[in-house]
Amino acid sequence: MQGQDIEPIAAAKPVIGEEEIEAAVRVLRSGRVVQGPEVAAFEEEFSALVGGRACVAVNSGTSALQLTLLALGVGAGDEVIVPSFSFAASANAVRLVGAEPVFADIDPDTFCLDPDAAAAAIGPRTAAIMPVHLYGHPAAMDRLQPLADSHGLAVVEDAAQAHGASLHGTQVGAFGSAGCFSFYPTKNMHALEGGMVSTADPALARTLRLLRNQGMEQRYANEIVGANMRMTDVAAAIGREQLKKLPGWTEQRRANAKALDAGITTVVTPQVAEGAEHVYHQYTVRVHGDRDAAQQRLTEAGVGNAVYYPTPIHRLTPYAASGPSSTREWDLPQTERAAAEVVSLPVHPSLTPQEIERIVAAVNTLEVTR
């Protein structure tokens, strides 16, 4: 079978270099391994990626979203507008604070929250809007932020996949009430695991620091009810090394995407909105035809591929079978269409020119219906 005699091209490939290993060992030898100087340094250095905003490190991207909603006072009886075409963590964070997600449709070109759909979803119980910068493409913050402002709503940017992306010169994570990032191993940069919240509000930043550490800044001086969602110094040290490499990796992702754009002729390649700087966490195409057959053919050719996400959140069991959202009829045609058509191809910075040629050649053998 084609592809069996050559090394398969991985769909994603986390990078752990000697610098990250040495940083982790350095921390382990220091004996200061949780919420110490490495975390503080990582927060300060990451601030440059989000317009100089204050940064608060936590143990995962999901924790970043959950704690941000808590810090904003979002809870029982509130609604948060989210796209259904996203990873479940976006809506899970809403449910975890006792609020209810209200699902809105996406823009078919960018796969991000459609501002018109978000506007139509605003109701008397809406407390916040959560745009997702999906696949590394910034959401339409130039329209979503003014919309939220006009209704007195918080904006929580889910930037888990968009480290370094920007819109009209403003970096993601520097638009809303807060921006939330993930450092899971397959992200554009990682810390093995971890998350970060960025905010321009000093009071919100302080509340986040309390919430991540059992409600205390000084030991045993608990001010509020909090949780244990701290980042370890090992994770922070790895994240600091990854952050140094992020600009180069981002440029390589963009170069890889440009080469794929130029060569692929059989499927719909990613669109980039005017003024947007895409960071290509995923290179996601649309297959107009038999997607399962297309994926099988790519796999046989040794080209890794995946579908993010085959089931919209509103159709997942926790949201389709329980809670107020289960009683609603969601009209999300662009979400349903995207879930049926998308396939993500390798775009990670470890790709060689020869591998990019193989990807293009394999994709161009697909028989699809325009």
C-alpha positions as CSV (number, residue, x, y, z in Angstrom):
1,M,0.0,0.0,0.0
2,Q,1.3,3.5,-0.9
3,G,3.1,5.2,2.0
4,Q,4.1,2.0,3.9
5,D,7.7,2.2,2.7
6,I,8.3,5.8,3.8
7,E,8.1,7.5,7.2
8,P,4.6,8.9,7.8
9,I,4.4,12.7,8.2
10,A,3.0,13.5,11.6
11,A,0.0,15.7,11.8
12,A,1.5,17.5,14.8
13,K,4.9,17.2,16.3
14,P,5.7,18.8,19.8
15,V,9.3,20.0,20.1
16,I,11.3,19.4,23.2
17,G,14.9,20.5,22.7
18,E,18.0,20.4,24.9
19,E,17.2,23.9,26.1
20,E,13.9,22.7,27.6
21,I,15.5,19.7,29.2
22,E,18.3,21.7,30.7
23,A,15.8,24.3,32.0
24,A,13.7,21.6,33.7
25,V,16.7,20.0,35.3
26,R,17.9,23.4,36.5
27,V,14.6,23.9,38.3
28,L,14.5,20.5,39.8
29,R,18.0,21.0,41.2
30,S,17.0,24.4,42.6
31,G,14.3,22.9,44.9
32,R,11.9,25.7,44.0
33,V,9.4,23.9,41.8
34,V,5.9,25.5,42.3
35,Q,4.8,29.1,41.8
36,G,8.3,30.4,42.2
37,P,10.7,32.6,40.3
38,E,10.4,30.8,37.0
39,V,6.6,31.3,37.0
40,A,7.1,35.0,37.7
41,A,9.6,35.4,34.9
42,F,7.4,33.5,32.4
43,E,4.5,35.8,33.2
44,E,6.6,38.9,32.7
45,E,8.1,37.6,29.4
46,F,4.8,36.4,28.0
47,S,3.4,39.9,28.6
48,A,5.3,41.1,25.5
49,L,3.1,38.8,23.4
50,V,-0.1,40.4,24.6
51,G,0.6,44.1,24.4
52,G,2.2,44.4,27.8
53,R,-0.8,43.2,29.7
54,A,-0.5,41.6,33.1
55,C,-0.2,37.8,32.9
56,V,-1.2,35.1,35.4
57,A,0.0,31.6,34.8
58,V,-2.1,28.6,35.7
59,N,-2.0,24.8,35.2
60,S,-4.0,24.5,31.9
61,G,-5.9,26.5,29.3
62,T,-9.2,25.2,30.6
63,S,-8.3,26.5,34.1
64,A,-7.4,29.9,32.5
65,L,-10.9,30.1,31.0
66,Q,-12.7,28.8,34.2
67,L,-10.8,31.1,36.6
68,T,-11.3,34.1,34.3
69,L,-15.1,33.6,34.3
70,L,-15.1,33.2,38.1
71,A,-12.9,36.3,38.5
72,L,-15.4,38.3,36.3
73,G,-18.3,37.2,38.5
74,V,-19.9,35.0,35.9
75,G,-22.0,32.2,37.5
76,A,-25.4,30.7,38.0
77,G,-28.1,32.4,36.0
78,D,-25.7,33.9,33.5
79,E,-25.2,33.1,29.8
80,V,-22.0,33.2,27.8
81,I,-22.0,33.3,24.0
82,V,-19.6,30.8,22.5
83,P,-19.1,29.2,19.1
84,S,-20.1,25.6,19.0
85,F,-17.4,24.9,16.4
86,S,-14.5,24.6,19.0
87,F,-13.0,22.2,21.4
88,A,-15.4,21.4,24.3
89,A,-13.2,23.2,26.8
90,S,-14.6,26.5,25.6
91,A,-18.2,25.5,26.8
92,N,-17.0,23.3,29.6
93,A,-15.5,26.3,31.4
94,V,-18.8,28.1,31.2
95,R,-20.6,25.1,32.7
96,L,-17.9,24.7,35.4
97,V,-18.7,28.1,36.8
98,G,-22.5,27.4,36.8
99,A,-23.3,29.5,33.8
100,E,-24.9,28.3,30.5
101,P,-23.3,28.5,27.1
102,V,-25.3,30.0,24.3
103,F,-24.0,28.7,21.0
104,A,-23.6,31.1,18.0
105,D,-22.6,30.3,14.4
106,I,-19.2,30.9,12.8
107,D,-17.9,32.8,9.8
108,P,-17.5,30.2,7.0
109,D,-14.1,31.7,5.9
110,T,-12.3,32.1,9.2
111,F,-14.1,29.4,11.2
112,C,-14.4,32.0,14.1
113,L,-17.4,33.4,15.8
114,D,-19.7,35.4,13.5
115,P,-20.3,38.9,15.0
116,D,-23.8,39.0,13.5
117,A,-24.6,35.6,15.0
118,A,-23.2,36.8,18.4
119,A,-25.3,39.9,18.3
120,A,-28.5,37.9,17.6
121,A,-27.6,35.6,20.6
122,I,-27.5,38.4,23.2
123,G,-30.3,38.2,25.7
124,P,-31.2,39.6,29.1
125,R,-29.0,37.0,30.9
126,T,-25.9,37.4,28.7
127,A,-22.8,38.2,30.8
128,A,-20.0,37.6,28.4
129,I,-18.9,36.7,24.9
130,M,-16.1,34.1,24.4
131,P,-14.6,34.4,20.9
132,V,-12.3,31.5,19.9
133,H,-9.3,32.3,17.8
134,L,-9.7,28.9,16.1
135,Y,-6.8,27.2,14.3
136,G,-4.6,30.3,15.0
137,H,-6.8,32.8,13.0
138,P,-7.9,35.8,15.1
139,A,-11.6,36.2,15.6
140,A,-13.3,39.5,14.3
141,M,-12.4,41.4,17.5
142,D,-12.8,44.7,15.7
143,R,-16.5,44.0,15.6
144,L,-17.0,41.7,18.6
145,Q,-15.4,44.1,21.1
146,P,-17.5,47.1,20.2
147,L,-20.6,44.8,20.2
148,A,-19.7,43.7,23.8
149,D,-19.0,47.2,24.9
150,S,-22.3,48.5,23.6
151,H,-24.1,45.9,25.8
152,G,-21.9,46.1,28.8
153,L,-20.6,42.5,28.4
154,A,-17.2,41.0,29.3
155,V,-15.1,39.5,26.5
156,V,-13.0,36.4,27.3
157,E,-10.7,35.6,24.4
158,D,-10.1,31.8,24.0
159,A,-6.6,32.2,22.5
160,A,-5.6,28.6,23.2
161,Q,-4.5,28.0,19.6
162,A,-3.3,31.5,18.7
163,H,-0.1,32.5,20.4
164,G,1.2,35.5,18.5
165,A,-1.7,36.0,16.2
166,S,-2.9,39.6,15.6
167,L,-5.6,41.6,14.0
168,H,-4.9,45.1,12.5
169,G,-1.7,45.2,14.6
170,T,-3.2,44.3,17.9
171,Q,-2.2,40.9,19.4
172,V,-4.8,38.4,20.5
173,G,-5.1,38.4,24.2
174,A,-4.9,42.2,24.2
175,F,-8.5,42.9,23.1
176,G,-11.0,41.7,25.7
177,S,-11.4,41.7,29.4
178,A,-9.0,38.8,29.4
179,G,-7.2,36.5,27.0
180,C,-6.7,32.8,27.8
181,F,-3.9,30.7,26.4
182,S,-3.0,27.0,26.5
183,F,0.5,25.4,26.7
184,Y,-0.6,21.8,25.9
185,P,2.2,19.9,24.0
186,T,0.6,20.2,20.5
187,K,0.1,24.0,20.7
188,N,2.4,26.4,18.8
189,M,4.4,26.6,22.0
190,H,4.0,24.5,25.2
191,A,5.1,24.0,28.8
192,L,4.2,20.3,28.7
193,E,1.0,21.6,30.3
194,G,-0.2,24.9,31.5
195,G,-2.2,28.1,30.7
196,M,-2.0,31.9,30.9
197,V,-4.4,34.7,31.4
198,S,-3.7,38.2,30.1
199,T,-5.6,41.3,31.3
200,A,-5.3,45.0,31.4
201,D,-7.3,45.1,34.7
202,P,-5.0,45.0,37.8
203,A,-7.9,44.1,40.1
204,L,-8.9,41.2,37.8
205,A,-5.2,40.0,37.7
206,R,-5.1,40.0,41.5
207,T,-8.3,38.1,41.8
208,L,-7.0,35.5,39.3
209,R,-3.8,35.1,41.5
210,L,-6.0,34.5,44.5
211,L,-8.2,32.0,42.8
212,R,-5.3,29.9,41.4
213,N,-3.8,29.6,44.9
214,Q,-6.5,28.7,47.4
215,G,-7.6,32.4,47.7
216,M,-4.4,33.7,49.2
217,E,-1.4,35.8,48.2
218,Q,0.3,35.4,51.6
219,R,0.5,31.9,53.1
220,Y,-2.5,31.1,55.3
221,A,-4.0,34.5,54.8
222,N,-6.9,33.3,52.7
223,E,-9.0,36.1,51.3
224,I,-11.5,34.3,49.1
225,V,-12.5,30.7,48.2
226,G,-9.9,29.6,45.7
227,A,-8.5,26.4,44.0
228,N,-5.2,24.8,43.4
229,M,-4.5,25.7,39.8
230,R,-0.9,26.8,40.0
231,M,1.7,26.4,37.4
232,T,4.9,24.5,38.3
233,D,8.3,26.1,37.9
234,V,9.3,23.2,35.7
235,A,6.5,24.0,33.3
236,A,7.3,27.7,33.4
237,A,11.0,27.1,32.7
238,I,10.1,25.0,29.7
239,G,7.6,27.6,28.6
240,R,10.2,30.3,28.8
241,E,12.5,28.4,26.4
242,Q,9.6,27.7,24.0
243,L,8.6,31.4,24.1
244,K,12.1,32.3,22.8
245,K,11.6,30.0,19.8
246,L,8.0,31.0,19.1
247,P,8.8,33.8,16.6
248,G,10.9,31.5,14.4
249,W,8.4,28.7,14.6
250,T,5.6,31.0,13.7
251,E,7.4,32.3,10.6
252,Q,8.1,28.7,9.6
253,R,4.4,27.7,10.0
254,R,3.5,30.7,7.8
255,A,6.1,29.7,5.2
256,N,4.8,26.1,5.3
257,A,1.2,27.3,4.9
258,K,2.2,29.6,2.0
259,A,3.8,26.6,0.2
260,L,0.7,24.5,0.8
261,D,-1.5,27.3,-0.5
262,A,0.5,27.6,-3.7
263,G,0.6,23.9,-4.4
264,I,-2.8,22.5,-3.4
265,T,-5.5,22.6,-6.1
266,T,-8.2,20.1,-5.1
267,V,-9.5,21.3,-1.8
268,V,-10.4,24.7,-0.3
269,T,-7.4,26.1,1.5
270,P,-7.5,28.3,4.6
271,Q,-8.8,31.9,4.1
272,V,-7.2,34.8,6.0
273,A,-9.3,37.9,6.8
274,E,-8.0,41.3,5.9
275,G,-5.7,42.6,8.6
276,A,-5.3,39.2,10.2
277,E,-2.0,37.6,11.0
278,H,-2.7,33.8,11.1
279,V,-0.3,31.6,13.1
280,Y,-1.5,28.3,11.7
281,H,-1.9,26.2,14.7
282,Q,-3.7,24.0,12.2
283,Y,-3.8,24.2,8.4
284,T,-7.4,23.4,7.9
285,V,-8.9,22.7,4.5
286,R,-12.5,22.0,3.3
287,V,-13.2,18.8,1.5
288,H,-16.3,19.0,-0.7
289,G,-17.0,15.3,-1.2
290,D,-16.3,12.1,0.7
291,R,-14.2,13.3,3.6
292,D,-13.7,9.8,5.0
293,A,-12.4,8.6,1.7
294,A,-10.1,11.6,1.4
295,Q,-8.7,11.0,4.9
296,Q,-8.1,7.3,4.1
297,R,-6.3,8.2,0.9
298,L,-4.1,10.7,2.8
299,T,-3.3,8.2,5.5
300,E,-2.4,5.6,2.9
301,A,0.0,8.1,1.4
302,G,1.7,8.6,4.7
303,V,0.2,12.1,5.4
304,G,-1.1,12.6,8.9
305,N,-4.4,14.3,9.1
306,A,-7.2,14.9,11.6
307,V,-10.6,16.5,12.0
308,Y,-11.0,19.3,14.5
309,Y,-13.9,19.0,15.3
310,P,-16.2,16.3,13.9
311,T,-19.0,17.0,16.4
312,P,-20.1,20.5,17.3
313,I,-20.2,21.2,21.0
314,H,-24.0,21.6,21.0
315,R,-24.3,18.0,19.8
316,L,-22.0,16.5,22.5
317,T,-23.8,14.5,25.2
318,P,-23.3,17.0,28.1
319,Y,-24.9,19.8,26.0
320,A,-27.5,17.9,24.0
321,A,-28.8,15.8,26.9
322,S,-28.9,18.1,29.9
323,G,-29.1,21.7,31.1
324,P,-31.1,24.6,29.6
325,S,-29.1,24.5,26.4
326,S,-30.5,21.0,25.7
327,T,-34.0,22.4,25.4
328,R,-33.0,24.9,22.7
329,E,-33.1,24.4,19.0
330,W,-29.8,25.7,17.6
331,D,-29.7,27.0,14.0
332,L,-26.0,26.8,13.2
333,P,-25.7,25.9,9.5
334,Q,-22.1,27.1,9.0
335,T,-21.0,25.1,12.1
336,E,-22.7,22.0,10.8
337,R,-21.1,22.4,7.4
338,A,-17.6,23.0,8.8
339,A,-17.9,19.9,11.0
340,A,-18.7,17.8,8.0
341,E,-16.0,19.2,5.7
342,V,-12.8,20.2,7.5
343,V,-9.6,18.3,7.6
344,S,-6.4,19.6,9.1
345,L,-3.0,18.8,7.4
346,P,0.5,19.0,8.8
347,V,1.9,22.5,9.0
348,H,4.2,22.3,12.0
349,P,7.7,23.9,11.9
350,S,9.5,20.5,11.8
351,L,8.3,19.8,8.2
352,T,11.0,19.5,5.6
353,P,10.5,20.9,2.0
354,Q,10.3,17.3,0.8
355,E,7.5,16.5,3.2
356,I,5.6,19.6,2.1
357,E,5.9,18.4,-1.5
358,R,4.6,15.0,-0.4
359,I,1.6,16.6,1.3
360,V,0.8,18.6,-1.7
361,A,1.1,15.6,-4.0
362,A,-1.1,13.5,-1.8
363,V,-3.8,16.1,-1.5
364,N,-3.8,16.8,-5.2
365,T,-4.7,13.1,-5.9
366,L,-8.0,13.5,-4.1
367,E,-11.2,13.4,-6.1
368,V,-13.5,15.9,-4.6
369,T,-16.6,17.7,-5.8
370,R,-16.4,21.5,-5.9
